[in-house]
Amino acid sequence: PTAYTYSTVLNAWAKSPRKDAADKALSMLDRMERSGQERMKPSAMCYNAAMNAIAKSQGRRNKAFDTREVLERMIASGTTPMSSTYSTVLNACAYSHPEEREQSFAVAKQTLLEYLETEESSLKPNVVVFVNFIMCCIYLLPIGSYRNKMATAAFVECDKHGIVNDRVIMRFKTAVATPIFIHQMKQSKIRQKQRTDRKQYELNKARHRQASVDLMKPADLAQSNSQG
């Protein structure tokens, strides 16, 4: 078997509803890493599948730590993480056990910071990463100034990259106090662009309307009547 063969099985475990799916996926990943064979070396897809198996497991404890550990193993092996790798860790953090909220948010914050600081050119800004981090703020932090601060920092960073969409806005609105949400919406670069685009649309619409009116001037109407 090759890494591709194992990745297929790992993806199956990631989609499996069995309670031991995550453990099975991790056991398979361990086997691949221990083999020492180049053809068995786990690919980014293999690591991602193992993380997904953990993140999607119901009722599992230490999901944030386990996915984070796989990420660190991935980096140590020389395999470049993808944006989806980081978003999976953040997803696991967001849906961690209620008793692990504080520790899970620490993992989420560390993961987002590393994602933003990475110099890997293949890692393009991904909106799902920011959506999942804001979800971490909602599910792991109590309502208050720290939650406002963390969610706002993520929103501003997302806006800086020009990838704010309706999902980000909806989650951000849930995460922060209303005055903060309104203020950030006014400051948002993407929202300003949308307002500019709307004004341009209305201007073009008015020009087209005027152009249509100009096609039927009084002289033209008189000529039309004489022909009738």
Solvent accessible surface area in square Angstrom, and as a share of the most:
residue,aa,sasa,rsa
1,P,96,0.60
2,T,60,0.35
3,A,18,0.14
4,Y,173,0.66
5,T,63,0.37
6,Y,23,0.09
7,S,11,0.07
8,T,81,0.47
9,V,57,0.33
10,L,0,0.00
11,N,56,0.29
12,A,61,0.47
13,W,46,0.16
14,A,9,0.07
15,K,162,0.69
16,S,31,0.20
17,P,133,0.84
18,R,126,0.46
19,K,196,0.83
20,D,47,0.24
21,A,4,0.03
22,A,1,0.00
23,D,75,0.39
24,K,86,0.36
25,A,0,0.00
26,L,31,0.16
27,S,55,0.35
28,M,20,0.09
29,L,0,0.00
30,D,47,0.24
31,R,111,0.41
32,M,2,0.01
33,E,64,0.29
34,R,178,0.65
35,S,38,0.25
36,G,75,0.72
37,Q,85,0.38
38,E,143,0.64
39,R,124,0.45
40,M,13,0.06
41,K,88,0.37
42,P,7,0.04
43,S,47,0.30
44,A,19,0.15
45,M,106,0.47
46,C,0,0.00
47,Y,0,0.00
48,N,11,0.06
49,A,1,0.01
50,A,0,0.00
51,M,0,0.00
52,N,46,0.24
53,A,3,0.03
54,I,0,0.00
55,A,7,0.05
56,K,119,0.50
57,S,15,0.09
58,Q,170,0.76
59,G,71,0.68
60,R,52,0.19
61,R,110,0.40
62,N,71,0.36
63,K,11,0.05
64,A,0,0.00
65,F,79,0.33
66,D,30,0.16
67,T,0,0.00
68,R,19,0.07
69,E,92,0.41
70,V,1,0.00
71,L,0,0.00
72,E,83,0.37
73,R,58,0.21
74,M,0,0.00
75,I,82,0.41
76,A,91,0.70
77,S,43,0.28
78,G,62,0.59
79,T,20,0.12
80,T,59,0.34
81,P,15,0.09
82,M,69,0.31
83,S,14,0.09
84,S,51,0.33
85,T,0,0.00
86,Y,9,0.03
87,S,10,0.07
88,T,13,0.07
89,V,0,0.00
90,L,0,0.00
91,N,47,0.24
92,A,0,0.00
93,C,0,0.00
94,A,5,0.04
95,Y,112,0.43
96,S,14,0.09
97,H,49,0.22
98,P,81,0.51
99,E,125,0.56
100,E,12,0.05
101,R,118,0.43
102,E,146,0.65
103,Q,89,0.40
104,S,0,0.00
105,F,9,0.04
106,A,60,0.47
107,V,11,0.06
108,A,0,0.00
109,K,74,0.31
110,Q,82,0.36
111,T,0,0.00
112,L,11,0.06
113,L,83,0.41
114,E,55,0.25
115,Y,12,0.04
116,L,61,0.30
117,E,126,0.56
118,T,50,0.29
119,E,171,0.77
120,E,71,0.32
121,S,107,0.69
122,S,76,0.49
123,L,24,0.12
124,K,154,0.65
125,P,61,0.38
126,N,48,0.25
127,V,33,0.19
128,V,52,0.30
129,V,0,0.00
130,F,1,0.00
131,V,2,0.01
132,N,17,0.09
133,F,4,0.02
134,I,0,0.00
135,M,20,0.09
136,C,0,0.00
137,C,0,0.00
138,I,29,0.15
139,Y,94,0.36
140,L,10,0.05
141,L,20,0.10
142,P,109,0.69
143,I,153,0.78
144,G,28,0.27
145,S,95,0.61
146,Y,99,0.38
147,R,21,0.08
148,N,24,0.13
149,K,130,0.55
150,M,20,0.09
151,A,0,0.00
152,T,24,0.14
153,A,59,0.45
154,A,2,0.02
155,F,2,0.01
156,V,72,0.41
157,E,36,0.16
158,C,0,0.00
159,D,11,0.06
160,K,117,0.50
161,H,76,0.34
162,G,42,0.40
163,I,47,0.24
164,V,10,0.06
165,N,58,0.30
166,D,113,0.59
167,R,110,0.40
168,V,0,0.00
169,I,22,0.11
170,M,103,0.46
171,R,60,0.22
172,F,0,0.00
173,K,127,0.54
174,T,80,0.47
175,A,4,0.03
176,V,14,0.08
177,A,44,0.34
178,T,91,0.53
179,P,97,0.61
180,I,53,0.27
181,F,27,0.11
182,I,83,0.42
183,H,94,0.42
184,Q,27,0.12
185,M,21,0.09
186,K,129,0.55
187,Q,102,0.45
188,S,3,0.02
189,K,129,0.54
190,I,32,0.16
191,R,76,0.28
192,Q,81,0.36
193,K,118,0.50
194,Q,83,0.37
195,R,110,0.40
196,T,84,0.49
197,D,70,0.36
198,R,140,0.51
199,K,149,0.63
200,Q,84,0.37
201,Y,113,0.43
202,E,70,0.32
203,L,80,0.40
204,N,54,0.28
205,K,96,0.41
206,A,43,0.33
207,R,137,0.50
208,H,128,0.57
209,R,138,0.50
210,Q,99,0.44
211,A,54,0.42
212,S,67,0.43
213,V,90,0.52
214,D,62,0.32
215,L,134,0.67
216,M,115,0.52
217,K,109,0.46
218,P,108,0.68
219,A,75,0.58
220,D,59,0.31
221,L,83,0.41
222,A,62,0.48
223,Q,106,0.47
224,S,60,0.39
225,N,115,0.59
226,S,91,0.59
227,Q,139,0.62
228,G,101,0.97
